[in-house]
């Protein structure tokens, strides 16, 4: 009986030690970098742009590299450049008088990555620029590729303008990609209630217009109904 008790105790000790070791050895992704420059919505950035961010940390002390993406749209379908390096800064020369969107994530030497930062946007300086176009509209709801369980829904979006101009919107919605019919024009609201049909795939986009004649056509977004 004593032998059985001793063996049980020894087994428990081995199991306990093994669990601690597994916990300590488990790899974790680095923290998300913190963007410092250019700040969100910055205007008149020199087209030789200095991108900077605070370094990520890794609790396993793995080596960290950073993946930076720069695009001309906030969905990153028009990517201008993708760079990867170990430093927390990058210099790149971009076009003048152009809206850009950028984000970063950190990756450790074991292959685990952090989430991307929020998307930051800025406008490069141009020569004798009188008006800057609005930034591309941002999707709020419904989220991309979501499935709705209702046929009565409120579409929501957001948009900003580097010059703080007054904005209005044309909203396109349909079952073809891209949608060609505007269901409302020149609205100042950033939401719109729509009546939908069941078991359909819908595409929609928003055109943001400022009060100086500038306009930006947003990306096409998609959702389905049950």
N, C-alpha and C positions, 0 to 999 in steps of 0.2 A: 504493500500500500504506500509506504514511504517513497519507494522508487517511482511510483506513478505520479505522486505529488511533485517530486523534484523535476521529473521530466516535463510536467505541465508548466511549471514555473519557468523553466529554461526556454520552452517553446514560446511562451508569452513574451519573454524578454527579447528573443530574436525577432519576433514579429514587430514589436514596438520599435526596435532599432531600424528595421527595414523600412517602416513607414516614414520615419523621420528623414532618412536618407533620400527617399524618393521625393519627399516634399522639398528638400533643400536643392535637389538637382533639377527640379522642374523649371524649364525655361519660360520666361515671361517676356512679352513684347516691350519695346521701349515706350516711354511716354510720348504724347503728341507734342511736336514742336510748337513754339509760340511765335507767331509772326510779329516782327517789329517794324519792318520797312520794305516796300511802301505800305502805308496804312490803308485801310479800306476806304474807298471813294476818293483817294488822293487825286488832285488835279495838277496838271502841268509838270508831270514828272519828266526829268531829262530822259531822252530816249536811250542813253547809256545808263541803264537802270542798275542800281545796287540793291539786290534782294538780301535781306538779313532776317534772322530768326534766332530765338533762344535755343540753346542746345537741349536735346532730350537727355533723359537719364535711363539707365538700364540696371535693374536690381541684381542681375547676374554679372554685371561689369563686362558684358560683351562689347566688342567694337561696334560703333554705330555709323551708318551712312545715311544720307538724306536723298530722297527722290523728290525733285521739284518739277512741276508741270505748269507750263504757261500756255494759255490759249486765247483765242479771240471770241470765245463764247463761254457762257457759264455752265454749259453741259460738257465741255471739253471734247467736242467733236471736231473742232478746228484747232488742234494743238500746234503751237508754233515751235515749242522745244520741250524736250524731256532731258533733264540732267541729273546725274547721280554723283555724289562726292561726300567726303568725310568732314568738310568744313561747314560752318553755319552761315555762309554767305556765298553769293554768286553774282557776277556781273554779266549782263547781257545787253547787246544793242538791239533795239526794237524800232519799229516804224514810228514816225512822228504822227501826232494828232490821231491816235488810235486807242480804243478801249481794250484793255487786257484783263484777263482773269488768271489767278494763280493760286496754287495750293502746294502743300508739302506733307510728306510722311517720313517717319524714321524707320530704319530697318536694321536689325542686329545681325551679327555674324553667323547666327544659327538659322537665319531665314525668316524670323518672325517680324512682322511690321506693325506699326501703330496705325490708328485711324488717320485719315487725312485731316489736315486743319480745315477750318471753314474756308470757303472760297473768298478771296480778297480781290477787289477790282480797283483799277486806276486808269487814268488817261495820260498818255504821253503828250508833251508839249508840241505845238505846231507853230508854223509861221503865220502871223497875222490871223489867228483863229478868232472868229467872232462868236461862234456858238459851238458847243459840244453836244453831240447826239446823246440821248438818254442811254443809260446802261441797259443791257438786255434784261427783259423782265425775268423775275425769279418765281419759280413754281412754289406754291404753298400747299394747296389741296385741290383735287385729290393727288396723292403722291404718284409718281411715275409708275405705270403698269399696274396700278391697283385695280381691284375688282369691287364694284359698288353693289350693295344689296338694296339700293333704292333707286327709283327713277326720278326723284325730285332732289336735286343736289345743288349746292352753292360752290361754284368755281372761285378760287381765291389765288391771287398773285401779288407780287410786290415789284416796284421799280423805283429807281433813283436817278437823279440827274446831277451831273457834276456842277452845273451852273445854278442849281436850285430853281430851275424853271418849273412853271406849272405844267403838269402832265395830264394828258387824256389818253384813252385807250380804245382801240378797235379789237373786238374779240371774235375769233373765227372758230367754228365748231362744226364737225361733220364726221361721216363714217369713211371718208377717203383721206389718204395721206399724200400731200398736205391738204388741209381743209381749205376750201375756196370761198365759202359763204360766210360773210360777217353777220353774226347774230345781234351785235350791237356796235355802234360807232360813237366816237367822241364822248365816251363816258368818263367821268372823273373818279368813279368808284374803282376799287381794286377787288371787287367781288361781284359775282353775277349768278343769280339763281336760274337754273335751266331745267327743262322737262326732257327726260330721256326715255328711250325705248328699252325694253328688256332684251337681254341676250344680244347686245350689240357691242362692237368695238369702236370707240370714239377717239378722234384726234382733235386737238385744239391748240391754238397759239394766240398770243397777245402782241399787238403792235403798239409800242409806246411812242407817243408824239409830244413834243414840247411846244410851247406857245411862240416859238420862233421859226417854225417850219421844219424842224428836224424830227426824224422818226427812226426807230429801230425795230426791226421785225424779230420777234422772239423765236425761240426754238419750238418745234412741234412736240407736244406732250401727248401721252396716250393713256387710256384707261378702258375698262370693260364694265358692262352691267350684267348682272345675273338674269 
